[in-house]
Amino acid sequence: MNSSTEASLEELPPSSKLVYKTLEHEGKCTQKELIEKTKLVARTVRYALNRLEEEELIEKQVSFQDARQQLYMISK
C-alpha cells in the first residue's frame, strides 16, 4: 500500500476501511461475499464500496460466473 492510498483510507469511515482490508486479504469478492465476511449490513457495504470507488481505491468487473453480480477488487 503506498502513501497516497494510506492517506485516502484515513479520510474514509471505518466501514470502508474494513471492506478495503477484506478485499486486500481475500482478493476479488462479490457484494454478498463482503457482507458475509465483514458482518456488515448490505446498506453499509454498498456505501463503503461507493466511497472506495469514488476514491479510486477499488475496481469492479462483471462476474463471469453470474453476469448479474459485480466482483470488487483493489485497484492496481
N, C-alpha and C positions, 0 to 999 in steps of 0.2 A: 504494500500500500504506500503510495507516495504522499508527500506533504500536502498537495492540493486536495487529494481525496480525504485525508485526515481532517483538513480544515473544513471541507464541505460537510463531512459527517458530524463534526462538532456542533454545527448550526441546526442539525435535524433533531426531531423529537426521539425519545428512547425507542419507540416502536419501530421507527425507520432504521435505527442503528441495529436493533435486534434482527430485523428482516435482512439487512445487509450482511451481518455476521453469519446468519444462517445460510445465505446464498454463498458466501465465501467458503464456508465449511462443506456444504452439501453439493455445490455446483448448480446445475440447472434444476429449477423446481417450478411446478405449476402453482397457481394461487392456492389451490386446495391443499397441496403438499405443504406450503408455507404456513397455512392456517393450522394444520395438524402438528407441524414441527415446532412452531413458536407458541402454540396455545393461545394466540390472539384471536379476537373475533374477526369475522370476514370484513366488516367495515374498516376496522383498524388496519388490517393488512392491505386493503385496497388503497387507503390513504397513504400508508407507508410506501407502497410501490409507486404511487403517483409522485410523491415527494422525491424519491430516489431517481425516478425518470426525469423529473424537472432538473435535477442537479447533474444529470447525465452520468450517474454512478452505476446504473444498471441498463441492460438492454432486454428487449423481448423479441421472441420469434414464435412463429406458429409451430405447434407440436405436430410432428409427423405421425404420431400415433393417434391423435384426435385433433383434427383441424379446428375444433371449437375452442380449444384451450391454447393459452399462451404459455411459453416457457420463459422464465425470467432468469437472467444470469448477470454476473458482474461485467461491467464494460471493460473492454481491453484498452 
